[in-house]
Amino acid sequence: MSCWLRQIILAGVVISSAVATGWSQERTQSLKEQLQSELDRLSRDAAEEYLDILESLRDVLDDYTDYKRESPDDAGHNPRAVEVLRQNIRKGSYGDNPEKLLDDLSEAIAEIKMTESDHRVRFNTNNPNCCRLDRGLRKELVIITELVEDYLDTQPGEVLRWDEISSYVSKAMKALAELESAKKSHGVEAEELRKAIDMLRALGLERRIIVAPGMAPEAELPEMHDIPEMHDIPEMHDIPEMHDIPEMPELPEMPEIPEFPAPRSRGRSSTRQGERHVLHGQVNVTNTSWPIVVENPSGDIVVKGVDGRTIIATLSLEVASTSRAKEKEYLERTVLAVGKEANRYAVSVDLPRLSDHRTELVGSTLEVSVPRGSKIDCSSAFGTVLVTEIKARVTVDAENSTVELQRLTGGAAVRSSMGAVTLTDVSGNMDIETSYAPLKMLRCSGTMLLENQYSPISLEDCRGDVEINNTSLVEISHHQGNLTVENLYGRIQIEKVEGNLFVKNGYQAIDVTDVSGSAELENQYAEISADGIRGSLSVTNNYGPIFVEALAGPLELSNYYSNSSISLGRDFRGGSTVSSTGGTVKVSFFGQPNLVLAVHSVGGSISSSLPLSVRSQGESKSAELVLGEGGETFEISGTGSAIIVQGR
């Protein structure tokens, strides 16, 4: 236990000597026991918090080892510093030495970055496959490093949680106020407790405590030589209490999906055996500009484009009831209509109303072959819609249905709900709107407008400009074209993009990797990670960390009450600005880009491993340094922030 914490305990004990009118021995003993009990609990909490960090690191390293064993691409890379971390955890070397843990984590991260840098040059790509696992490990280690730094920075002198120590110190200051009052009336001496509280003030702890006016008396600060050296801890008085930060709103509840006595897959929806029936119909197409409308009110639709000028339809039905007579009656009343209507061709199914609950429509599948060049308009409910091999535009209105579109060249429009929508090898303009089920795009090309609610959207190997609006997970990989993504409550993962990005999210992370163009990223209450952006990068976040690296530049970054980590190589160029309110800004230069570094801080701190000369004027600090041959300015500014600059 640290010296200052022992002084607090002694300050509680010294109360026992204060015996005077209005201050009983029982009151003194009660206060002393209460304070001692609080400290015992705080020490336990502190140990558990640190143990959680070590267990998280161990799990990350174990997962990394398992994935390495299963991945042939990464089998040859075994960072030495990672093995050091694993051995030290096994030996328990970090149990009472978080500073050593921090040093070893930094060494492991630096080693992995050097390997990645070498492989970028060797394989001429920003994200070589051989570094995939190492890159993921490095990001996990950065997160753990931030946890350890926060753990140390927020608990000077002794590893204790801020909220717990604030509660304890608040009680101590109230006790001081009572003693001061007793001293004025009865001469009770409280100098020992006064010294302990003064030391708390010197450490900056009193800035985290809200005390009612007049609760504690004014006190002079101790002499500077009595204040422990805590120069690595930024001033915290401009950072708000955590309860001032708005809480994340609750996610809206997913509406219940009703159950319907209808087909759920092609052909059958029940285990009951019933009467089967097949209907046929066809019509010649004399006007190829007319659309073909296909409707099945309760069942599946399969539409396939073929060579020729004839529409051929087949309806397969199965009905189960209490008697064969009732089954046949239902089937005989079913109508398949195929023919011409006003400026269109129509294929429709008219099913009798199920008035007897003992009669069940077991299966209903409408299969239609159509000329490839005809426009298709499908309408269905409670089944599956499959459309394939069409060269004109396809429109689907499917409620509570699964939709699959394959090998289309005329574009598509889909309105759906409660069922998955999948487009594969579709080209042309696409306008897709669905909800409560996944939307997947595979090898599609063209302009895309995609909207979903409370379910994932994924794109893979697609081309074209894309706009996405969602409230769930968004995953995009190997895309050519510009992307606009607006999301809430779902993680956004984007990798390997040839084009520009605009991404906006809330309450879940944004992870962007390997982008050839520019990127603009906005988030709140969650992380932003950007790696390998070859154009300009703009990043804005509120109450969430930012991690950026391997940038071409320029960079515009703004963070509000959270930490930012920036890693730049020698090829970084362009005038850039980084600003932070609260939190820590860590900028690491690997290699030496040609820049003029300008740093300014108000109410915070500046530290650097580079020869950075810091000038101070009141709470304002500033510094400048020419890197390489100089050039455009890289400006870092902070309010109530710790700014750390590192170089190799």
N, C-alpha and C positions, 0 to 999 in steps of 0.2 A: 504494500500500500504506500502511496506517495506521501511525502512530508506534509504537503498542504492538507491532504485529506485527514492525516493524523491530527493536525491542528484543529480541524473542525470537530473531531471527536472530543479532543481535550477541551475545546471551547464549550461543548455540551456538558462535559463532566464538571467544569469549573462552576457551573451554576449551583452545584450542591453546596458551595461555600457561601452562597448568597442567601442568608437567612435574615429576614426583616419582616416588619409588619406588611401584610398584603402579598407576601411571596412565601408560600409554605414549603416545607421540606418534601411533602407528598407531591406537590406540583413540580418541583425540581426533579425528583426521581422519575416521575412519569415522562417528562420531556426528555430526559437523558435516555431512558429505555426506548422511547419512540424513535429518537434519532439513530441510536445504535442499530435498531431493527431495520430501519430504512437503508442504512449503509450495507448491512449484510445482504439484503435483497438486491440492491444495486450491483454488488459484486457478482452475485449469481447471474443476474441478467446479462451483465457485461461478458462473462465467460461464455454464456450460451450464444450470444450474438457472434462472438469471434469463432466459436466452434462451428456455427452454421456456415460461415465463410469458408473455413477449411474443408468442411464436408462437401460444399459445392465444388471447390477446386478438385478434390479427389474424384468426384463423380465425372467432372469434365475430362480429366486425364484418363480415367478408366474407359469412358466412351470413345475417346480419341484412339486409344490402343486397340479397342475392339474393331473400330471402323478401319484402322490401318491394316489389321490382319485380314479383313475381308475385301480390301480394295487393292487390286494389282497396280493401279496408276500411281498410288502414293507409297508403295511398299519400300521404295529406296530412300525415303527421306525420314530421318530420325533426329530431330533437333536435340543437341546435347543438353541445352538448358532445360528442356522439358523433362529429360531423365533426372536432372538434378532436383527439380521440383518434386518429382514422384518419390525419389529416395528420401528427401528431407521430410516429406509428409509421413513416409513409412517409419522414419526414425523419431518423429515427434519434434524435429528441430524448430518448428515454427510455434510451438505451443505457447511460449512466453516471449516471442520475438517477432512481432508483426513487421518491424522495420526490415528484418532479414527477408521475410516473405515478400515485401514490396520490392526489394532489390532483385531477388531472383525472378519475380514476375516480369520486371522491366527488362531483364537480360534475355528472358525467353521470347518476349515480344520483339525485341530488337533483332534477335537471331533469325526468327521466322521472317521478319520483314526483309532482311538482307537476302535470304534464300529466294523469296518471292521476286525481289528486284533483279537478282541474277537470272532467274528463269524467265522473267518478262523479256529481257534482252535476248536470251538464248533461243526462245521459242517465238519471239516477235508477236506477243499477245499480252494484253493487260491481265488476263486471267488464265494462265496455263492450267490444264486439267490436273497436272501432277501436283499442283499446290492447293487443290480444292479443300482437302481436309485440313491442311496446315492453316489456310486462310480462315476457315471456320473456327479452329482452335484459337487463333490469334484474337479474333473478335471476342470469344468467350473470356480469354485471359485479360483483355482490356476491361471488360465489365467487372471482373473480380478485382482488378487493380483499383478501379474506381471505388468499389466497396471498401477495400482496405484503407484507401486514402481518406474516404469519408469517415471511416471508423476512427482513424487517428486524429484527423483535423477537428472533429466535433467533440473530442474528449481530451483536452489538454491535461497533462500531468497524471491522469489516471483514466483507464478505459471504462467510462461510464456513459450510459445513454443520456442524451440531452434532456429528453422529457422527464426522465426519472430524477436527474440531478437538479433540474429546475424546481421540481416539486419539493425536494429535500431542502434546497437553499432558500426557497420561499418560506418554509417553516422556520429555518434558522433565522432569517431576517425578521420574521414576526416575533420570535423569541427575543431578538436583540431590541426590538422596539419596546417590548414589555419591560426588559431589564433597564432600558434607558429611562422609561417612565418611573420605575421603582428607584432608580439611582437619584433622580431629581428630588424625589420625596424622602427617601430614606438612606441615601448614600450607598446604595448597592453598587459594587464594582463590576464592570462588564468589559474591561479592557482586553481580556483574552479573546472573548467572542468578537470584539471589535476588530482585532487583528486578523482573525480568520475571515471575516466578511470582507475586510479590505483586500486580502489576498485574492478572494474570489473576484472582486472588482478588477484587480490587476490582471487576472487571467482572462478577463472578458466575459466571465460567466454571468455577471449581473445583467448583461445586456439581453439575456434570454429570459429574464424574469419580469413578470408584470406585477408590480406592487401597488396597492392602492395609495393615493396621496396621503402623506403623513404616516404611513405604516412604518417606515424605517427612517431614522434620522440621517441627516447629511453627514458625510464623513470625508475627511481629507484622504487623498490617495497616498499610499506609502511611498517612501523614497525609491528612486529607480533601482538602486542596488538590491532592494528587497524583492524585486519582481523577477520571477524566473524567466529565462530566455525562451520565448515562444515565437521566434521570428518567422517560422515556417507556416504559422497559422494566420490566415487572412482575417482582417477585421470583419465582424459579423453584424455590426449594429444596423446596417442598412438592409439586411436580409429579413423578410417578414417571417413571422411565426407560421408554422405549417398550417395552423388552423385558419390562417387568412387566405390560403390558396383554395380556390373553388374545388369542391369535390366533383369527381367524375359522375355525370348523371347515370342513373340506372338504364340499362339497355331495355328497350321496349320488349314486351313479351311477344313471343311468336304465337300468332293465332292458331287455334286448334284446327287441324284439317279434318273436315267431316268425312265419315265413311259412307261410301255409296255402294249399293248392290249392283256393281257394274264391272265389266272386264278390266283387269289390271295388266294384262299382257296379251300378245297376239294369240288369238285362237281360243284360249280358255281362261276363265276366272274362277272356276269352281271344280271341286272333286266329284260333283254329282254327274251321273251319266244321264243323257237325255236324247231326244230325237234330233237328228242332224238333217240339214237341208241346204242345198246350194242353188242360188239363182244366178242367171247370166243375162247380160245385155250388151248391145254394142250400137255404135252409130258412126257413120263416115264423117270426117272433118272436111268441109268444103271451103271454109274460111279460116285460115291459120291465124288471123289477127284476133279472133274471138278467144276469150279466156275459157278455160275448162274449170267448172266449179264442182268440187267433190265434197259431199257431206255424209257423215255418219253420226247421228246424234248420240249414240251410246255404243262405242266400239272402236276398233282399230281401222286405220286407213293405210294402205300401201300403194304408192303411186310410183310407176317406173316409166321413164321415157324410152321410146323405141322408135326405130325407123318405120315409116308408113304414115297413113292418114286416117287411121281408124282408132276409135276409143273402144276398148274391150273391158268390161267390168264383170267381176265375179264376187258374189256375196256368200260367205259361208256362215251359217247360223247353227247354234245348238241350244235347245231349250229343254229344261227339265221341269216336270210337274208331277202331280199325283197320278196322272194316267196318260197313256199314249194319245188318247183322243184329245185331251187338252193341249198336249204338245203340238199335235198336228194342226189343231185349230189356230194356235198362235202363229205357226209357220205359214199357214195358208193366207193369213191376213197381212203378212209382211210383204212389202212392195219394194222392188229395186227399179228405179226409173232412170233410163239412159236416153237422152235426146237433145234436141235443140230448144232453146228458149230465146227470149229477146236479146240479141247480140251476144249470146254465149252458148256454150254447151254445158249440160248439167248431168251429174251422176249423183243420185240421192237415194237414201234409204228411209223408208217410212215404217217404223216399228209400231205394232199395236201397244196400247197402254196396258201395263201390268196391273190389273185390278185384283188378282188373286195372289196373296202373299206366298202361296205355296208353289207358284210358278216362277221359275228363275231363268233369266237369260244367261246361259253359261258362257257363250262365246259369240262374238260378232266381228267378222273381219271382212272389210271391203278392199279387194285388190283391183287396181285399175292400171292398164297400160295405155299410154297416151303418146301422141307425136312429140318428139323431143323439143321442137321449137315452139310449143304452145305455152302460154302463161297458165299457171296453176293456182287455184284458190281453194284451200282445204279448210274444212270446219269439222271439229270433233270435240267430244267430251268423254272423259273417263276411259281413255284407251291410249293407244300409241299411234303417232303419225310418222310414217317414213316416206320421204320423197327423195328420189335419186334419178340421175342421168337426164336432167332437164336443162335446156339451153336458154330458156326465158325466165322471167322473174317468177318466184314462188312466194305465195302469201299463205300463212297458216294462222288460224285462230283456234287455239286449243286450250280449253279450260280443264284443269285437273288431268292433263294428259302429258305424256312424254313425247318429245319432238326430236326426230333425227333427220337432218338434211345432209345428203352426200352427193358429191360430184355434180354440183350445179354451176352454171356459168353466167346466169342472168341476174344474180343477186337474190336477196330474200328479205321478207318482213315477217316477223313472228310476234304474236301476242299470246302469252301463255301464263299459266300459274299452276303451282302445286306439282309440277312434273319437270324432270330434267330436260334441258334443251342442248343438243349437240350438233354443231356444224362441222363437217369434215370436207376438205377440198371444195370449198365454195368460193366463187369469185363474183365480183360486182358489188354494188352498194348493199349493205346489210343494216337493217334496223330491227334490233331484237329487244323485246321487253318481256321480262318474266319476273317471278317472285317465288320465294320459299323453296327453291330447288336450284341445283347447280346449272350454270351456263358455261359450256366448253366450246372453244373455237380451235380447230386444228388444221393447219396448212390452208388457211383462208386468206384471200387477198381482195383488197378494195376498201372503200370508206366504210367504217363501222361505227354505229351508234348502239351502245350496249348498256342496258339498264337492268338491275336486279335488286331485290330486297331480301336481306337476312339470309343470303346463301352465296356461295363462292362464284366468282367469275375467273376463268383461266383461258389464256391464249398461249399457243405454242406454234412456232414456225409460221407466223402469219406476216402479211405485208399490207401496208396502207395506213392512212391516218385513222386513229381510233379515239373515240370519246367514250369514257366509262363513268357511270354513276352507280354506286352500290352502297350497301350497308353491311358488308361482310368481307371475307378474304378475297384479295385480288392477286393473282399470280400470272406473270407474263415472262416468257423466255423466248430468245431467238426471234426478235421482231424487227422488221424493216419498216420504218415510217415513224411519224410523230405520234406521241401518246399524251392524252389528257385524262387524268384519273382523279375523280372526286369521290371520296369515300368517308365512311364513319364506322367506328366499332369493329373494323376488320383490318388485319395486317395486310400490308402491300409489299409484295416481293417481285422485283423486276430485275432481270439480268439479260445481258447481251442484246442491246438495242442499237440499231443504226438509225438515228433520228434524234429529235428533241423531246424532252419530257416536261410536263407540268403535272405535279402530283400534290394533292391536298388530302390530308387525313386528320383523324382525331381519335384519341384514346387507344390507338394501337400503332405498332411500329411501322416505319417505312424503311425498306432495305433495297437499295439500288446498286447494281454492280455492272460495270463494263458498258458504258454508253458512249457512242461516237460523237454525239451532238451536245447541246447544252441541256442543263437540267435546272428546274425550279421546284423546290421541295418545301412544303409547309406542313406543320403538324402541331399538335398540342397534347400535353399530358402523356406523351409516349416518345420513344426513341426515333431518331433519324440516323441512318447509316448510308454513306455514299462512298463507293470505291471504284476508281477507274473511270472518272468522267473526263472525256477528252475535249469537251467544250467548256464554256463558262458554267459556274455552279452558283446558284442562289439558294440559301438554306435559312429558314425561319422556324423557330420552335418556341413554345411556351411550356415551361415546367416539364421538359423532357430532354434527355441528353442528346448530343450530336457527335457522331464519329465520321470524319471524312479523311480520305487518304488517296494517294496515287492520282492526283489531279493535274490537268494541264494548265488550268487557270483561265481567267481570273476567278477569284472567290469572293462572294458577298455572303457573310454569315451573321445572323443575329439570334441570340439565345436569351431567354428570360427565365431567371431563377432555376438554372440547371447547368450541368457541366458540358464543356465542349472539348473534344480531342481532335487535333488536326495534324496529319502527317504528310509532309511534302517532300518531293524529290528534287533533284537538280534541274529537271526540265520544267519546273513550274514557272509560269510567266504571267504578267499582267498586273495592273493596279488592283489591289484588293482591300476590303475592309472586313474586320471581324469585331463585333461588339457584343458585350455581355453585361447583363444586370444580375448580380448574384452568381453564385456558382464559381467554378474554376475553368479557366481557358488554358489548355496545354497545347502549344505549337511546337512540333518537332520537325527539324530540317534534316533529311537524310541526303547527303551531298550538299552542294552549295549553289542554290539558284542565284541569279543576278537580280537582287532586290535591295531596296532601302527599307529597313525595318523600323517602324515608328510605333512606340508603345506608350499608352497613356492610361492612368488609373486614378479614380477618385474614390477614396474610402476603402481601398483594397491594397494589394501588394503586387510587386513585380520581382520575379526571381529568374535567373538564367544561368545556364552552363556556358553561354557565349560571353565574350567580353563586353557586356552591356553595362554602361555607366548610367545609374539611375539618379535623376535629380528630383528632389522633394521640395514642395512648398505647401505647408499645411497638410491637408489630406490628399493633395494632388501630387502624383508622381509621373515622371515621363522619362523616356530614353529613346535613343536612335542608334542604329548600327547599319553600316553598309556591308551587304553580303555579296561576295564575288566581285563583279565589276559594277555593282549598283544597277540603277535603272528605275523602274516604276516602284511606287510605294506600296508596301504591305503594312497596313495600319491595324493595330489592335487597340481597342479601347474597352475599359471596364468600369462599372460602377458597383462598388461593394464586392468586387471579384478578385480572386487570386489569379494572376497572369504568370504562366510558367513558359519559358522559351528554352528549348533544348536543341542542340546541334551535334553533328558527328563529322 
